[in-house]
Amino acid sequence: MTAVTGTATAGAQGIGHDRELRFKDRATRLAVTVAGRALADAGLLRDGALTVPGTDTGVVVSSNLATLETVRRVARTLDREGPAALRAVDLPNACSNAPASGVAIRYGLHGINLMLCNGATSGLDAVGWAVLALEAGRARHMLVVGVEPADAAAGTTDGAAALVLEPPAVAARRAAPVRAVVLGHARRRDRAAAVAAAGRPTPAGTAGVRTGGAPEHLPADGRDGPSGAHGVFQCVAATARFAPGAEGGAPPSVLVVAGGGGADDAAAAVLLAAAHHDGLSKGEG
């Protein structure tokens, strides 16, 4: 299992305006803003500095539209005015991995760095890749960001969400509060197969998990569309459901599902559970 030790969200009103972000595209500014909040929430960032080695911390960012507006502007300028009219600051921002690299540079995260643009399942795929990176020993802490800038044609609005994931033992050594645990993740050709695979605990480290029956479902219900942020938002929402005093009472587990629609080539699912069911809420190993 994997511990969730930090979460955050950001919208149009919360974008940072420091000098380092002045010439960044909107997706990168959103990603950097929400990343800082999540790292601070997890206790990995204090007074603007990392509390753990940057080499131990990786980043996975999901965004389907990401720098599309910058690419449009560059292409339009090239077509109408030629290369001499291009702004130098637009060129690095036109790269599809600008949000992921921007987050890593801003906070000194020198671990694994991935950018996913993977359709409806992209946000949950990012969570899955972060878990795999931890299991493979590629990092000790993983920051997962889902971000989409506003795009009228695609029907998206400014928004970003982030999670910090760690092995429970690493969180315990930091005495970091654990908000939730990721029990399973899967990507399959259809929703039924993804749900079945994500809901089946893996042999290692999950014997003590008590999910208490069928998990609560957080389906994508058509809203994921082109958004690469939606799956991460859903995981943040699921984690909030486990907080003490949550409205309606905390469910023992939540299943998040995305994709699997007629226009999608795959579906993804992530199963999360309340940390306190396994003695992890206070960083216990």
Backbone bond lengths (Angstrom), bond angles and torsions (degrees), N, CA, C in turn:
res aa  C-N    CA-C-N  psi(-1)  N-CA   C-N-CA  omega(-1)  CA-C   N-CA-C  phi
1 M - - - 1.456 - - 1.520 109.54 -
2 T 1.323 115.95 164.04 1.463 122.18 -177.96 1.517 109.11 -129.24
3 A 1.321 116.92 135.08 1.459 121.57 -177.68 1.521 111.52 -87.55
4 V 1.333 115.72 138.98 1.465 122.56 171.01 1.522 106.84 -97.96
5 T 1.325 117.39 114.47 1.461 120.48 -175.62 1.522 113.91 -111.48
6 G 1.322 117.81 -6.81 1.458 120.30 178.83 1.514 111.24 -157.34
7 T 1.331 116.51 145.97 1.463 121.88 177.05 1.524 108.96 -142.31
8 A 1.321 116.34 159.42 1.462 121.00 175.87 1.517 109.27 -167.29
9 T 1.332 115.37 157.91 1.464 121.98 172.63 1.525 108.10 -135.41
10 A 1.324 116.12 160.81 1.465 121.27 177.17 1.516 108.75 -152.07
11 G 1.328 115.50 147.16 1.454 121.45 177.20 1.516 110.67 -128.99
12 A 1.317 115.63 -166.19 1.464 120.37 -175.00 1.521 112.44 -59.69
13 Q 1.336 117.44 -34.66 1.456 120.50 -176.61 1.519 113.01 -79.06
14 G 1.340 116.90 -11.96 1.454 118.99 -174.36 1.512 114.84 -106.51
15 I 1.329 118.14 11.26 1.463 120.41 -177.98 1.521 110.23 -70.00
16 G 1.320 115.90 131.93 1.460 120.57 178.49 1.524 111.61 -65.73
17 H 1.328 115.84 151.92 1.466 120.27 -177.74 1.526 111.62 -127.68
18 D 1.336 117.58 28.09 1.457 118.49 178.80 1.530 110.05 -73.49
19 R 1.308 115.75 165.03 1.466 121.82 -173.35 1.526 112.64 -59.30
20 E 1.334 116.56 -33.41 1.462 119.62 -177.52 1.527 112.36 -66.29
21 L 1.330 117.05 -20.05 1.465 120.72 -178.06 1.526 112.64 -100.24
22 R 1.316 117.11 -1.23 1.461 120.27 -169.81 1.520 113.02 -56.79
23 F 1.335 117.87 -40.19 1.461 120.50 -176.13 1.532 112.82 -105.63
24 K 1.321 116.94 14.13 1.461 120.50 178.70 1.526 110.18 -84.74
25 D 1.331 115.96 153.19 1.462 120.21 175.73 1.523 109.61 -69.66
26 R 1.325 115.78 165.34 1.466 120.45 -173.64 1.532 112.27 -63.52
27 A 1.320 117.97 -39.79 1.464 120.36 179.88 1.527 110.82 -62.03
28 T 1.325 117.30 -42.02 1.463 120.43 -180.00 1.517 110.86 -66.64
29 R 1.331 117.75 -40.24 1.469 120.54 178.75 1.523 111.03 -63.29
30 L 1.320 116.54 -41.86 1.465 119.96 176.17 1.525 111.11 -63.44
31 A 1.334 116.14 -44.64 1.465 120.51 -177.93 1.524 111.43 -63.76
32 V 1.328 117.08 -43.98 1.466 120.79 179.54 1.524 110.58 -63.26
33 T 1.325 116.61 -40.88 1.463 120.55 -179.75 1.519 111.67 -63.21
34 V 1.326 117.16 -50.98 1.467 119.76 -176.73 1.524 110.88 -70.08
35 A 1.332 117.35 -31.80 1.464 120.56 178.52 1.520 111.10 -62.67
36 G 1.329 116.47 -44.53 1.457 119.91 178.92 1.516 112.33 -61.03
37 R 1.324 116.45 -39.74 1.463 120.19 179.30 1.524 111.38 -65.66
38 A 1.333 116.47 -42.92 1.466 119.74 -179.07 1.526 111.39 -67.70
39 L 1.331 117.17 -42.10 1.464 120.42 178.18 1.524 110.60 -61.75
40 A 1.334 116.80 -41.16 1.463 120.24 177.99 1.522 111.00 -66.58
41 D 1.331 116.47 -40.12 1.465 120.49 179.38 1.523 111.27 -62.15
42 A 1.335 116.25 -32.72 1.465 121.06 179.66 1.526 112.91 -85.01
43 G 1.333 116.93 -4.26 1.453 120.03 -178.00 1.515 113.99 79.68
44 L 1.331 117.13 15.01 1.465 121.02 179.56 1.525 112.48 -93.19
45 L 1.338 116.58 -9.42 1.459 121.41 -179.45 1.523 108.05 -134.28
46 R 1.333 115.96 125.59 1.467 120.29 179.80 1.524 108.64 -139.03
47 D 1.327 115.75 125.37 1.469 121.37 -178.34 1.528 111.42 54.44
48 G 1.323 115.41 37.58 1.455 120.98 176.42 1.506 116.02 80.83
49 A 1.342 117.80 1.46 1.466 120.90 -178.47 1.518 110.39 -121.09
50 L 1.332 116.35 145.10 1.458 120.97 177.47 1.521 110.72 -66.73
51 T 1.321 115.95 144.08 1.463 121.34 175.75 1.522 111.42 -98.40
52 V 1.330 116.79 -1.22 1.471 122.68 178.41 1.525 107.58 -131.51
53 P 1.330 118.44 162.24 1.469 119.32 178.75 1.527 112.20 -62.04
54 G 1.322 115.86 134.75 1.455 120.05 178.39 1.511 112.76 -62.95
55 T 1.333 116.95 -27.99 1.462 120.77 179.58 1.521 112.19 -68.80
56 D 1.333 116.96 -17.62 1.463 121.27 179.86 1.521 112.70 -92.12
57 T 1.320 117.66 -1.65 1.462 121.54 -170.74 1.520 110.90 -119.32
58 G 1.333 116.29 122.91 1.453 121.86 -179.16 1.514 112.47 -110.61
59 V 1.320 115.84 170.60 1.464 122.57 -176.87 1.524 109.82 -135.49
60 V 1.334 115.86 135.11 1.464 121.75 167.89 1.519 106.89 -127.58
61 V 1.307 117.17 122.88 1.463 121.88 179.18 1.521 108.95 -116.63
62 S 1.328 115.61 136.97 1.463 121.81 177.19 1.524 109.64 -116.62
63 S 1.320 117.02 127.20 1.461 122.16 175.83 1.517 108.68 -162.93
64 N 1.309 116.75 123.88 1.464 119.91 -179.71 1.527 112.55 -84.35
65 L 1.334 116.68 -32.07 1.462 120.20 -179.32 1.523 111.46 -97.66
66 A 1.314 116.77 -37.34 1.468 123.89 172.46 1.527 112.34 39.46
67 T 1.313 116.24 -108.37 1.469 121.56 -173.98 1.527 112.51 -96.86
68 L 1.321 117.40 22.50 1.465 120.65 -174.93 1.521 112.33 -57.27
69 E 1.331 118.06 -41.60 1.460 120.13 -178.82 1.525 111.03 -63.49
70 T 1.331 116.81 -38.73 1.467 119.73 176.98 1.523 110.56 -64.80
71 V 1.326 116.95 -42.11 1.467 120.96 178.70 1.525 110.29 -62.08
72 R 1.326 116.70 -41.57 1.470 120.24 177.33 1.528 110.33 -59.44
73 R 1.334 115.55 -46.37 1.462 119.81 -177.38 1.522 111.09 -63.92
74 V 1.331 117.09 -42.68 1.464 120.75 179.04 1.528 110.50 -63.53
75 A 1.330 116.67 -44.98 1.469 120.36 -179.56 1.526 111.17 -63.72
76 R 1.340 116.06 -40.48 1.464 120.10 179.77 1.533 110.82 -65.09
77 T 1.330 116.03 -41.86 1.465 119.95 179.74 1.527 111.30 -65.82
78 L 1.332 116.43 -42.84 1.465 120.10 178.08 1.522 111.17 -60.44
79 D 1.317 116.33 -41.27 1.462 120.94 -176.70 1.523 111.84 -70.31
80 R 1.343 116.23 -40.70 1.460 119.73 -172.70 1.528 113.81 -91.88
81 E 1.342 117.27 -33.18 1.461 119.72 -171.75 1.525 114.33 -124.59
82 G 1.331 116.83 -15.51 1.456 119.25 -179.44 1.521 112.73 92.22
83 P 1.340 117.61 168.81 1.462 122.08 -174.12 1.521 114.38 -64.08
84 A 1.329 117.95 -26.67 1.465 120.14 -178.75 1.525 111.90 -64.45
85 A 1.319 117.52 -21.19 1.465 121.04 -177.59 1.525 113.24 -88.40
86 L 1.330 117.41 -5.01 1.465 120.30 -178.34 1.522 111.43 -69.24
87 R 1.334 115.76 144.99 1.461 120.82 172.46 1.526 108.42 -85.89
88 A 1.303 117.07 132.07 1.465 120.70 -177.83 1.522 111.85 -59.21
89 V 1.343 117.57 -33.22 1.467 120.20 -177.01 1.521 112.01 -71.40
90 D 1.344 117.42 -17.64 1.463 119.62 -179.82 1.525 112.51 -77.46
91 L 1.314 117.80 -25.72 1.463 120.28 -173.05 1.531 112.98 -64.35
92 P 1.330 120.67 -51.11 1.471 118.45 177.06 1.517 112.49 -66.17
93 N 1.330 117.08 -29.88 1.464 120.39 179.90 1.520 112.56 -72.23
94 A 1.333 117.88 -16.57 1.462 121.08 179.76 1.518 112.22 -80.98
95 C 1.315 117.42 -8.77 1.464 121.31 178.93 1.523 109.41 -74.85
96 S 1.328 117.67 135.97 1.467 120.53 -174.52 1.522 113.11 -64.42
97 N 1.337 118.38 -24.36 1.460 119.58 -178.57 1.525 112.44 -95.20
98 A 1.335 117.55 16.54 1.464 121.01 -179.44 1.529 112.89 -55.80
99 P 1.352 120.25 -43.36 1.469 118.44 179.28 1.526 113.27 -62.07
100 A 1.333 117.57 -43.09 1.467 120.43 -178.53 1.524 111.19 -66.82
101 S 1.324 116.85 -44.98 1.461 119.35 179.66 1.519 110.97 -68.85
102 G 1.343 116.93 -35.08 1.461 120.46 178.52 1.516 112.28 -62.73
103 V 1.330 116.62 -41.88 1.470 120.86 177.47 1.525 110.29 -64.07
104 A 1.329 116.25 -45.93 1.466 120.30 -178.15 1.525 111.65 -62.32
105 I 1.323 116.72 -43.14 1.465 120.51 -179.60 1.523 110.91 -67.00
106 R 1.330 116.11 -43.87 1.473 120.08 -176.59 1.518 112.32 -61.06
107 Y 1.340 117.66 -38.94 1.464 120.23 -174.57 1.527 113.74 -109.62
108 G 1.312 117.79 5.23 1.454 120.67 177.21 1.513 113.70 68.20
109 L 1.337 116.35 40.16 1.465 121.63 -179.63 1.528 108.28 -93.38
110 H 1.309 117.29 106.73 1.462 121.61 -171.37 1.524 113.57 -103.20
111 G 1.329 117.21 9.22 1.457 120.38 177.96 1.515 111.34 -81.67
112 I 1.318 116.39 -163.46 1.458 122.73 -179.54 1.528 110.24 -53.47
113 N 1.337 117.08 141.43 1.460 121.48 -176.40 1.520 108.89 -136.32
114 L 1.330 116.67 116.71 1.464 121.95 -176.78 1.520 110.56 -128.93
115 M 1.323 116.27 146.11 1.458 123.06 173.84 1.517 107.95 -125.52
116 L 1.328 117.35 122.81 1.462 122.05 -179.47 1.520 110.40 -110.72
117 C 1.322 116.18 133.87 1.464 123.42 172.47 1.526 104.98 -130.68
118 N 1.325 116.80 82.09 1.465 120.27 -161.77 1.524 114.09 -127.49
119 G 1.322 117.04 31.89 1.453 119.07 175.84 1.514 114.07 72.26
120 A 1.330 115.79 -152.48 1.462 121.36 -173.22 1.517 113.50 -62.23
121 T 1.319 117.97 -28.84 1.466 120.77 -177.64 1.525 112.89 -89.32
122 S 1.304 118.00 0.08 1.462 121.58 -168.40 1.526 113.85 -55.77
123 G 1.333 117.94 -45.13 1.459 120.59 -178.24 1.514 113.06 -62.85
124 L 1.329 116.72 -44.36 1.465 120.06 178.48 1.526 110.97 -72.21
125 D 1.329 116.97 -32.29 1.467 119.68 174.34 1.530 110.24 -60.67
126 A 1.333 116.71 -38.07 1.464 120.58 179.36 1.521 110.87 -62.73
127 V 1.331 116.39 -41.65 1.467 120.19 176.72 1.526 109.64 -61.52
128 G 1.328 116.19 -44.22 1.457 120.40 -179.88 1.521 112.78 -61.83
129 W 1.334 116.97 -42.87 1.465 120.34 179.14 1.525 111.10 -66.41
130 A 1.324 117.20 -35.55 1.469 119.94 177.53 1.524 110.83 -64.63
131 V 1.332 116.16 -42.85 1.468 120.14 177.81 1.528 110.10 -61.42
132 L 1.328 116.70 -44.30 1.465 120.40 179.55 1.534 111.57 -62.63
133 A 1.328 116.84 -38.77 1.466 120.23 178.72 1.524 110.98 -62.48
134 L 1.332 116.62 -39.61 1.464 120.63 177.75 1.524 110.85 -67.69
135 E 1.327 115.95 -44.28 1.467 119.83 -178.97 1.529 111.69 -64.47
136 A 1.330 116.51 -31.83 1.463 121.04 -179.36 1.523 112.79 -84.38
137 G 1.329 116.94 -2.32 1.452 120.46 -179.83 1.512 114.54 76.78
138 R 1.348 117.07 17.70 1.465 120.29 179.03 1.525 111.72 -76.84
139 A 1.321 117.05 -16.27 1.465 121.42 179.56 1.524 108.65 -160.12
140 R 1.331 115.21 161.90 1.463 121.20 174.49 1.519 110.99 -104.86
141 H 1.315 115.98 -19.71 1.463 122.36 178.00 1.526 106.91 -138.75
142 M 1.332 117.10 134.76 1.463 120.65 178.92 1.522 109.89 -125.94
143 L 1.319 115.05 130.64 1.455 122.54 175.21 1.523 108.26 -101.23
144 V 1.328 116.67 123.82 1.467 122.37 178.67 1.522 108.17 -111.83
145 V 1.319 117.25 124.97 1.461 122.12 -179.59 1.519 109.32 -124.39
146 G 1.321 116.42 134.12 1.459 122.31 170.17 1.516 107.57 -116.62
147 V 1.323 118.42 126.99 1.464 120.60 -175.15 1.519 110.58 -144.66
148 E 1.320 116.16 139.72 1.461 121.88 171.17 1.522 108.58 -141.80
149 P 1.331 117.42 129.65 1.462 120.57 173.12 1.520 109.71 -80.25
150 A 1.318 116.24 162.68 1.458 120.50 178.47 1.524 110.25 -63.40
151 D 1.323 115.66 135.36 1.463 121.68 177.41 1.518 107.34 -148.15
152 A 1.330 116.19 108.53 1.462 120.48 -175.13 1.520 112.07 -61.27
153 A 1.323 117.26 -40.11 1.464 120.55 -177.92 1.519 111.45 -64.82
154 A 1.327 116.73 -37.34 1.465 120.57 -178.44 1.522 112.41 -88.39
155 G 1.333 116.97 -11.37 1.457 120.08 179.49 1.514 114.10 77.73
156 T 1.334 117.94 24.22 1.462 120.83 179.29 1.524 110.42 -102.00
157 T 1.328 116.12 157.38 1.454 122.55 175.24 1.522 108.68 -122.36
158 D 1.327 116.85 161.38 1.461 120.71 178.62 1.518 110.27 -56.98
159 G 1.308 116.34 126.82 1.459 119.09 176.92 1.508 111.95 -172.26
160 A 1.333 115.25 147.88 1.462 121.06 177.30 1.516 108.96 -150.52
161 A 1.315 115.63 147.37 1.465 122.15 176.94 1.514 107.90 -139.13
162 A 1.333 116.27 153.91 1.463 119.64 -177.72 1.518 111.23 -146.92
163 L 1.326 114.64 149.55 1.462 123.65 175.55 1.521 108.51 -129.68
164 V 1.322 116.56 146.96 1.460 121.41 168.63 1.521 107.36 -111.26
165 L 1.332 116.50 125.39 1.460 122.85 -178.32 1.525 109.78 -116.49
166 E 1.335 115.66 142.51 1.465 121.75 178.72 1.520 109.10 -149.63
167 P 1.327 118.63 154.93 1.460 119.88 168.66 1.532 108.85 -62.80
168 P 1.325 119.24 142.85 1.466 120.80 -179.63 1.524 113.60 -53.32
169 A 1.332 117.40 -37.25 1.466 120.00 -179.00 1.523 111.48 -65.05
170 V 1.327 117.07 -36.88 1.464 121.17 178.53 1.524 109.85 -67.96
171 A 1.333 116.62 -43.46 1.461 120.34 177.22 1.521 110.86 -61.85
172 A 1.327 117.00 -38.58 1.464 121.27 -179.55 1.519 111.04 -64.30
173 R 1.324 117.17 -41.27 1.465 119.95 -179.99 1.523 111.42 -65.11
174 R 1.333 117.01 -28.48 1.467 120.22 176.80 1.519 111.73 -87.98
175 A 1.337 117.06 -3.72 1.467 122.15 -173.62 1.524 110.29 55.85
176 A 1.330 115.91 37.93 1.459 121.43 -178.27 1.525 110.31 -86.44
177 P 1.325 118.27 130.78 1.463 120.12 174.98 1.524 110.76 -60.72
178 V 1.316 116.77 136.31 1.462 122.03 178.65 1.523 108.27 -102.21
179 R 1.327 116.48 122.06 1.475 121.66 -175.57 1.523 112.02 -84.68
180 A 1.323 116.06 -30.54 1.466 121.70 -178.21 1.521 107.40 -166.77
181 V 1.321 116.14 172.48 1.460 120.62 174.31 1.522 108.94 -129.82
182 V 1.325 115.58 141.13 1.465 121.50 173.71 1.521 106.99 -89.69
183 L 1.324 115.67 117.40 1.465 120.84 -177.70 1.518 112.91 -93.20
184 G 1.315 116.56 -29.36 1.458 118.65 -177.33 1.513 111.62 -164.06
185 H 1.309 115.93 153.88 1.457 121.93 175.22 1.521 107.63 -147.78
186 A 1.317 116.47 147.33 1.463 119.84 -179.21 1.521 110.07 -157.15
187 R 1.318 115.40 150.48 1.462 123.38 173.20 1.520 106.89 -128.77
188 R 1.325 116.35 121.94 1.452 121.88 -177.80 1.529 109.67 -137.63
189 R 1.327 116.24 178.96 1.460 120.47 -176.34 1.520 112.63 -72.56
190 D 1.338 118.61 -25.67 1.453 120.63 179.36 1.522 109.75 -141.57
191 R 1.339 115.53 168.04 1.467 120.45 -174.71 1.521 112.51 -64.57
192 A 1.303 117.10 -42.21 1.466 119.68 -177.30 1.526 111.04 -59.23
193 A 1.324 116.33 -43.50 1.464 120.21 -179.81 1.521 111.36 -68.49
194 A 1.345 116.94 -38.92 1.466 120.33 179.24 1.517 111.15 -65.50
195 V 1.336 116.35 -43.54 1.468 120.76 179.22 1.521 110.67 -62.88
196 A 1.320 116.73 -44.00 1.464 120.28 -179.68 1.523 111.23 -62.48
197 A 1.329 116.96 -40.93 1.462 120.56 -178.07 1.523 112.03 -72.18
198 A 1.331 117.28 -40.54 1.468 120.45 -179.16 1.516 111.72 -71.48
199 G 1.325 116.82 -30.49 1.457 120.51 -176.83 1.501 114.50 -84.73
200 R 1.331 117.31 -3.63 1.460 120.98 179.59 1.522 108.50 -97.00
201 P 1.352 119.29 109.45 1.462 121.51 -176.58 1.519 112.18 -57.38
202 T 1.325 116.08 142.28 1.458 120.70 175.83 1.514 109.20 -76.68
203 P 1.336 118.55 154.70 1.461 120.77 -174.41 1.521 114.05 -60.56
204 A 1.323 117.80 -37.51 1.463 119.68 -172.56 1.520 111.95 -87.31
205 G 1.312 116.75 124.79 1.454 121.41 168.56 1.505 116.74 78.13
206 T 1.333 120.05 9.70 1.456 119.49 -177.35 1.521 112.89 -121.86
207 A 1.322 117.93 7.33 1.461 120.08 -175.45 1.519 112.39 -62.51
208 G 1.351 116.60 -30.65 1.455 119.15 -176.40 1.509 114.47 -88.22
209 V 1.312 117.68 1.52 1.454 120.09 -176.53 1.520 110.71 -72.08
210 R 1.329 115.63 131.03 1.460 120.16 177.44 1.526 107.59 -117.78
211 T 1.308 116.54 99.39 1.457 119.78 -176.72 1.517 112.67 -84.82
212 G 1.313 118.13 -12.76 1.456 119.90 172.72 1.502 114.58 68.53
213 G 1.317 118.05 39.24 1.454 120.11 177.68 1.513 111.85 96.47
214 A 1.332 115.48 -161.19 1.461 120.54 -175.61 1.522 110.73 -65.17
215 P 1.333 118.23 136.42 1.460 120.55 -179.79 1.516 111.82 -75.64
216 E 1.323 115.46 154.68 1.454 120.54 171.46 1.523 108.04 -69.38
217 H 1.337 116.82 140.45 1.465 120.31 -177.93 1.525 110.67 -99.51
218 L 1.332 115.83 137.60 1.458 122.14 169.28 1.522 106.89 -119.83
219 P 1.345 117.31 81.12 1.466 119.51 -178.01 1.517 111.23 -74.40
220 A 1.318 114.88 161.35 1.460 119.93 179.02 1.523 111.14 -74.06
221 D 1.297 118.49 -22.80 1.462 127.83 -179.91 1.523 114.05 35.21
222 G 1.323 115.48 45.19 1.455 120.40 172.03 1.508 115.60 83.45
223 R 1.346 118.56 -7.90 1.449 119.57 -176.09 1.519 113.06 -86.22
224 D 1.335 116.34 -12.55 1.454 116.98 -177.25 1.524 111.48 -68.13
225 G 1.351 117.70 -37.60 1.456 121.92 175.54 1.511 111.14 39.71
226 P 1.333 116.56 -127.92 1.457 118.81 179.73 1.529 113.19 -87.92
227 S 1.326 118.37 2.79 1.459 120.14 -171.86 1.520 112.98 -74.21
228 G 1.319 116.02 122.97 1.451 120.87 173.83 1.508 112.26 -83.47
229 A 1.334 116.78 -6.30 1.463 121.07 -178.61 1.519 112.55 -92.98
230 H 1.336 117.22 -20.55 1.459 119.90 -168.36 1.524 112.80 -59.64
231 G 1.315 118.65 -44.06 1.456 120.42 -178.62 1.517 112.63 -61.74
232 V 1.348 117.03 -37.67 1.466 120.37 178.36 1.522 109.84 -69.95
233 F 1.336 117.49 -40.78 1.467 120.43 174.61 1.530 110.64 -56.72
234 Q 1.328 117.06 -42.52 1.456 120.75 -179.56 1.528 111.37 -63.53
235 C 1.320 117.32 -39.00 1.466 120.23 178.52 1.526 111.25 -68.21
236 V 1.334 117.00 -37.41 1.465 120.35 175.39 1.527 110.02 -64.11
237 A 1.342 116.31 -42.49 1.463 120.17 178.08 1.520 111.32 -63.42
238 A 1.329 116.52 -40.27 1.462 120.52 178.28 1.521 110.83 -62.62
239 T 1.335 116.49 -42.52 1.461 120.54 178.91 1.525 110.88 -61.74
240 A 1.336 116.51 -39.02 1.465 120.22 178.24 1.524 111.65 -64.00
241 R 1.323 117.18 -29.51 1.467 120.90 179.18 1.526 111.58 -65.37
242 F 1.340 117.03 -22.03 1.462 120.34 -178.27 1.525 113.01 -89.45
243 A 1.331 117.34 -5.02 1.464 120.01 -177.32 1.523 110.51 -66.82
244 P 1.330 117.76 143.63 1.468 120.44 176.88 1.523 110.50 -56.69
245 G 1.312 116.05 134.36 1.452 120.72 179.42 1.507 114.52 79.77
246 A 1.337 117.56 12.65 1.465 120.40 178.90 1.521 110.16 -60.29
247 E 1.324 115.36 140.92 1.465 120.60 -178.78 1.526 110.74 -58.77
248 G 1.319 116.14 130.48 1.454 121.06 179.98 1.508 113.77 84.46
249 G 1.330 116.70 -0.81 1.458 119.37 -179.35 1.514 111.56 85.29
250 A 1.316 116.35 147.04 1.464 120.73 -177.67 1.520 111.06 -82.38
251 P 1.336 118.29 127.99 1.465 120.72 174.74 1.525 109.28 -74.09
252 P 1.322 119.03 156.48 1.465 119.78 177.97 1.522 112.75 -69.92
253 S 1.329 117.10 -28.65 1.462 120.10 179.29 1.521 109.88 -155.93
254 V 1.323 115.52 158.50 1.463 122.25 -179.78 1.526 108.60 -135.08
255 L 1.312 116.25 134.02 1.458 122.38 177.91 1.522 108.93 -108.06
256 V 1.314 116.84 120.05 1.462 122.62 179.47 1.525 108.39 -103.07
257 V 1.332 116.74 130.65 1.466 121.60 -176.23 1.525 109.59 -129.84
258 A 1.324 116.98 141.24 1.463 121.95 176.83 1.519 109.41 -143.92
259 G 1.332 115.35 153.76 1.458 120.28 178.28 1.515 111.93 77.42
260 G 1.320 115.63 -167.72 1.453 120.63 -179.84 1.509 114.49 86.42
261 G 1.340 117.42 4.49 1.451 120.54 177.50 1.521 111.45 -79.54
262 G 1.317 115.59 177.63 1.456 119.93 -176.42 1.515 114.21 -61.08
263 A 1.343 117.18 -29.37 1.462 120.56 -178.42 1.523 112.95 -94.27
264 D 1.335 116.99 0.41 1.467 120.84 -175.95 1.523 111.29 -98.90
265 D 1.325 116.64 148.03 1.461 120.23 178.26 1.519 112.20 -93.79
266 A 1.347 117.17 -2.75 1.465 119.85 -178.01 1.517 109.67 -163.09
267 A 1.322 114.86 171.24 1.462 122.74 173.42 1.518 107.80 -132.68
268 A 1.325 115.91 153.80 1.464 120.57 178.69 1.518 109.22 -134.48
269 A 1.320 115.94 153.28 1.460 121.47 178.79 1.521 109.47 -144.52
270 V 1.328 115.64 144.98 1.467 122.85 175.35 1.519 107.50 -131.97
271 L 1.325 116.71 130.42 1.460 122.46 178.05 1.523 108.83 -105.72
272 L 1.340 115.82 122.42 1.456 121.81 177.40 1.520 109.71 -117.29
273 A 1.323 116.58 152.18 1.460 121.48 178.96 1.515 109.76 -135.28
274 A 1.321 114.63 159.86 1.459 120.40 177.69 1.523 110.00 -68.95
275 A 1.318 116.80 131.14 1.463 120.70 -177.28 1.516 112.04 -65.98
276 H 1.333 117.75 -33.21 1.468 119.43 -174.66 1.520 112.52 -67.59
277 H 1.339 117.14 -15.93 1.466 119.23 176.69 1.521 111.33 -70.57
278 D 1.325 116.73 -15.55 1.462 119.91 -177.15 1.517 113.27 -125.81
279 G 1.339 116.84 19.74 1.446 120.13 176.43 1.509 114.51 68.21
280 L 1.338 117.81 24.20 1.458 120.53 -176.30 1.518 113.12 -104.35
281 S 1.319 118.46 -7.83 1.455 120.37 -171.00 1.517 113.21 -62.03
282 K 1.325 118.28 -23.40 1.460 121.05 178.78 1.524 111.47 -111.20
283 G 1.325 115.09 24.87 1.450 119.23 177.32 1.506 113.48 78.10
284 E 1.330 118.24 21.88 1.450 120.57 178.76 1.516 109.72 -75.03
285 G 1.312 117.75 143.09 1.461 120.34 -179.78 1.487 111.78 -91.16
